[in-house]
Amino acid sequence: TLDFGDARGGISIFRAEPRALPYNFDLIERHPEGSQAFLPMTQHPFLVIVTEGPQAEPRAFLTNGAQGINLHRGTWHGVLTPLHAPGLFAVVDRIGTTPNLEEHRYTEPWTVLAP
């Protein structure tokens, strides 16, 4: 379910920097005011990292390259992580006047290993 609260939805094109496995990360974020969907514009798998919160262990998933994801409002997640160039995505996001980003930086990085 796309959720924009009291704001409106927007669609943009985003080019994310391709990464490689193993992948180290120390930053998660969430959007408390609305959902955020990512639709790959090429058929390459990308990494999805989610967690119940900064104190919980993160979980990583690898998409099949032909599927998009929708992060529900308030879901803690890693940054968009394509594994192949060009890392091109359509993003459906909340557009409003109130802040919609919270970040948490871990003191020690997490590592996602290849399956």
C-alpha positions as CSV (number, residue, x, y, z in Angstrom):
1,T,0.0,0.0,0.0
2,L,1.4,3.3,-1.0
3,D,1.0,5.8,1.9
4,F,1.7,9.5,1.7
5,G,-0.1,10.6,4.9
6,D,-1.3,14.2,4.4
7,A,1.1,14.9,1.5
8,R,1.1,13.8,-2.1
9,G,3.0,11.1,-4.0
10,G,5.8,11.8,-6.4
11,I,7.6,9.7,-9.0
12,S,11.2,10.3,-9.8
13,I,14.1,8.6,-11.5
14,F,17.1,7.8,-9.3
15,R,20.6,6.5,-10.2
16,A,22.1,4.7,-7.3
17,E,25.8,3.8,-7.0
18,P,26.3,0.1,-7.7
19,R,27.9,-1.9,-4.8
20,A,29.4,-5.3,-4.5
21,L,29.2,-8.2,-2.1
22,P,30.4,-8.5,0.5
23,Y,28.8,-5.2,1.3
24,N,29.6,-3.2,4.5
25,F,27.1,-0.7,5.8
26,D,26.7,1.4,9.0
27,L,23.7,3.6,8.1
28,I,19.9,2.8,8.2
29,E,17.1,5.2,7.7
30,R,13.3,5.4,7.9
31,H,10.6,7.6,6.6
32,P,8.0,8.2,9.3
33,E,5.6,10.2,7.2
34,G,5.1,7.9,4.2
35,S,6.0,4.8,2.3
36,Q,8.8,4.5,-0.3
37,A,8.8,2.2,-3.4
38,F,11.7,1.3,-5.6
39,L,11.1,-0.1,-9.1
40,P,14.3,-1.2,-11.0
41,M,14.5,0.0,-14.6
42,T,16.9,-2.7,-15.5
43,Q,16.6,-6.4,-14.7
44,H,19.4,-6.7,-12.3
45,P,19.1,-8.0,-8.7
46,F,19.5,-5.4,-5.9
47,L,20.0,-5.8,-2.2
48,V,17.3,-4.9,0.3
49,I,18.3,-4.4,4.0
50,V,15.6,-4.0,6.6
51,T,15.4,-4.1,10.4
52,E,12.8,-3.6,13.1
53,G,14.9,-0.8,14.6
54,P,18.5,0.3,15.4
55,Q,18.8,-2.2,18.3
56,A,17.6,-5.2,16.2
57,E,19.7,-7.3,13.8
58,P,19.3,-6.2,10.2
59,R,18.2,-8.7,7.5
60,A,19.3,-8.6,3.9
61,F,17.4,-9.9,0.9
62,L,18.4,-10.2,-2.8
63,T,15.7,-9.4,-5.3
64,N,15.3,-11.4,-8.5
65,G,15.9,-8.3,-10.7
66,A,12.3,-8.2,-12.0
67,Q,10.5,-7.1,-8.9
68,G,10.1,-3.8,-7.1
69,I,9.7,-3.2,-3.4
70,N,7.6,-0.9,-1.2
71,L,8.9,0.0,2.2
72,H,6.0,0.8,4.5
73,R,5.9,4.0,6.5
74,G,8.4,3.9,9.3
75,T,10.3,0.8,8.2
76,W,14.0,1.0,9.0
77,H,16.1,0.1,6.0
78,G,19.5,0.4,4.3
79,V,20.1,2.8,1.4
80,L,19.2,1.7,-2.1
81,T,21.8,-0.9,-3.0
82,P,22.0,-2.0,-6.7
83,L,24.6,-4.7,-7.4
84,H,25.0,-3.8,-11.1
85,A,25.3,-0.6,-13.2
86,P,23.5,1.5,-14.1
87,G,21.5,1.3,-10.8
88,L,18.5,3.1,-12.3
89,F,15.2,3.1,-10.4
90,A,11.8,4.7,-10.5
91,V,11.1,5.9,-7.0
92,V,7.6,6.5,-5.7
93,D,7.9,8.7,-2.6
94,R,6.1,11.2,-0.4
95,I,6.3,14.8,-1.3
96,G,5.3,17.2,1.6
97,T,6.4,20.1,3.7
98,T,7.3,18.2,6.9
99,P,10.5,16.2,7.4
100,N,10.4,12.6,6.4
101,L,13.8,11.2,7.1
102,E,15.4,9.7,10.2
103,E,18.8,8.2,10.1
104,H,20.8,6.0,12.5
105,R,24.5,5.3,12.2
106,Y,25.8,2.1,13.8
107,T,29.0,2.3,15.8
108,E,30.3,-0.9,14.1
109,P,29.4,-1.7,10.5
110,W,27.4,-4.7,9.4
111,T,28.5,-7.0,6.5
112,V,26.3,-8.6,4.0
113,L,27.9,-11.7,2.5
114,A,27.2,-13.3,-0.9
115,P,24.7,-16.1,-0.8
